């Protein structure tokens, strides 16, 4: 979900995705590369993203991942599920 | 979609891997650059990035895993396992052989169990066939068939030896005298020709013969046009009308040729009193055995009413066919199955032990693979694949062993198990072997795999590649395994030892007579013409006189021959003893003899005199007792001159004087106790109903022709008297031995196998210990340690393991061998001599097994040992 959310803002490469998530979450979420790449492969396989070799901001060859329509659908689906879960947790936590 | 992507990926695997590697490298470089920009020195940034990234191969592997089909890694594993095993062929060979022995013996015994206890019998709807426990006469069979509501058809057979004289030389073959219902009841049609019709199965009917498949092959040359060919049986020409299929076998009899009882022996056929047929009955659909039994009881009552002389004292009892065949074989088979089960467990323990050693040997490899990014689960899976592969190979070779094993079993089986022909490998047996192999591979591969894959890379590297913890755990498991092996082997050896002791006891039993050179046959005088005793006595006297004219024979007769399964008991009273209330009188086996019975059987006289011609009707009544009778009723006295009488005699007391004592005879079987017995002369003691006798003829030449000569003499006196149950005394003895020998041989073989496997297990452990302590041994030797001390040091461990195993095994044997009680003769399951003996044998095996590697260990050059590793 986090990767799809990141990619929904625009195509990015593996390192960029990891950096983005780390920065936005104020270092709270650190995606290990050991799990990032398997996760990306899973997304690729399910056609949620497509990958293309391109050139990065500082002129480096990099593989860019782009979210697809199916990926967006999946993202909104997962978001809803996650929000429902958060609401549930919040209610439990707020009840004295 | 997913599948399609996977397939596309599969076809493009190389490009995919390249992309992934490239991408990850770029990732690290980007991280490195970033760190560099933040002020970290270049070198340091490189390593920091590497560290942050973690294990690239592992990440790559995990990524790749997302794409692969589950079976890809499976094939990979198998390929890898095969490569690894090819690299260490001796390990593979030992493992496969060990398992093959275990699986092979199990599969062989299972195929027997499958054939005997599980698979349907080779007849049509075998569950519908019942067997009359008692033998029947043909008139009874016919009346039953006429009156029954429970059976659709019934048939009987009596198999007896007959001369076959159409071949190049006269042969004695076994001929089944049957009625037409016999084949129909079993429901097996002939492969060629036909069987007798009811219209042909009657007195004076055509002489027709149905032949068995082996007879057709061996004597008729497998001639497809054999139907119509004449064969000479017992001097009469019979026309072959049919050939039974190869798979056909009589349930309990052995017969090469089948002919109609009505046609071949009409005088016996009509005799209700000759109960000599094994009868088989096919239940009508929906009729239970209980209903059939009730029906039989009704018929029996009516028969008893009409023919009290023949039928009143008899019983008719139905049992299912399988029970009549399997009966006493079942417990023996289960014991054997238990035995091979133990062999298999021992083999498995060895297998696991081998895998553990191999795990140690491959520690470096495992470490490297773990360091290169192989996950623990993946390592375990690889090892399991290897062990399963081995176990399947073991299973395959085991099937080969089982194939030979079952053949050997069939060749060796005793006469009572002769009907066991349907034993071969069918799908069930294959499935059994497959399941066993699979379970072994997974279960016994599991622990070694876990031990081997317990790779704490950092810790292991710190220890310089010698991880003591894992190897210690593995070694402990191995010691437990070997202890178990020794214990199981001891149980098996104890079982085998008991059987061997029982068998040798049985062999050394003195039957009380000399069976060599004695031919026996059974005669029964027809009730109608021999109602009066004098007539019978005359017949016997004449027959003996005629038989004595044959050259080189000693002839006697007795009511019931020893080992023939029959005897009669009378209550008796001893003269001059205090009176005993009626009904409480002691019993004694009573046998009537005539002629030179004791000489023909070579039963020695111990006291007094033998019977003479003068001990006849009208003379004082005499008897000869056996030693057991004296022991029980005249302890410490000479009974010669004492008098006894039958307690149930009516009329004035008829005292019988004991004139002699003969030695004991094992009448009811070699493994049965001797009963007190009293012999009386036929002319003095013949009861009105006692019309049968068994001839015992000792000849100093061969038996060939003897039977025919005797029959000729019998028939020259009375052409209407059937002669049956023609057997030598040695044949009667052999039956008592064969089964015991069979079980002894099998259990002995399994136990030896177990001992060898346990020895291999001990060898393995000691060899490993010795190998591990080469360093230590070297130091000791260098410091002047005695070779003998070092030897003792190494062997001490094996001694500990072995003695623990032996102790546990003895406890186990005491508990388990109780199941064998029924198979043992004069040996108690907990026989201390046997236990001590097998414990010694096993200790010797262990000694040899550990001496070899221990000695090798002490022979290392100290310098080499110190440089080792």
HADDOCK unambig.tbl for C-alpha pairs under 7 A between the chains (distance, minus, plus):
assign (segid A and resid 14 and name CA) (segid B and resid 27 and name CA) 6.71 0.50 0.50
assign (segid A and resid 15 and name CA) (segid B and resid 27 and name CA) 5.15 0.50 0.50
assign (segid A and resid 32 and name CA) (segid B and resid 53 and name CA) 6.92 0.50 0.50
assign (segid A and resid 33 and name CA) (segid B and resid 53 and name CA) 5.58 0.50 0.50
assign (segid A and resid 33 and name CA) (segid B and resid 59 and name CA) 6.93 0.50 0.50
assign (segid A and resid 34 and name CA) (segid B and resid 54 and name CA) 6.82 0.50 0.50
assign (segid A and resid 34 and name CA) (segid B and resid 59 and name CA) 4.41 0.50 0.50
assign (segid A and resid 37 and name CA) (segid B and resid 59 and name CA) 6.82 0.50 0.50
assign (segid A and resid 37 and name CA) (segid B and resid 63 and name CA) 5.76 0.50 0.50
assign (segid A and resid 38 and name CA) (segid B and resid 62 and name CA) 5.66 0.50 0.50
assign (segid A and resid 38 and name CA) (segid B and resid 63 and name CA) 3.77 0.50 0.50
assign (segid A and resid 38 and name CA) (segid B and resid 66 and name CA) 6.58 0.50 0.50
assign (segid A and resid 41 and name CA) (segid B and resid 63 and name CA) 5.96 0.50 0.50
assign (segid A and resid 41 and name CA) (segid B and resid 66 and name CA) 6.34 0.50 0.50
assign (segid A and resid 42 and name CA) (segid B and resid 66 and name CA) 5.91 0.50 0.50
assign (segid A and resid 45 and name CA) (segid B and resid 2 and name CA) 5.91 0.50 0.50
assign (segid A and resid 45 and name CA) (segid B and resid 5 and name CA) 5.91 0.50 0.50
assign (segid A and resid 46 and name CA) (segid B and resid 2 and name CA) 5.65 0.50 0.50
assign (segid A and resid 62 and name CA) (segid B and resid 23 and name CA) 6.68 0.50 0.50
assign (segid A and resid 62 and name CA) (segid B and resid 26 and name CA) 6.87 0.50 0.50
assign (segid A and resid 63 and name CA) (segid B and resid 23 and name CA) 6.41 0.50 0.50
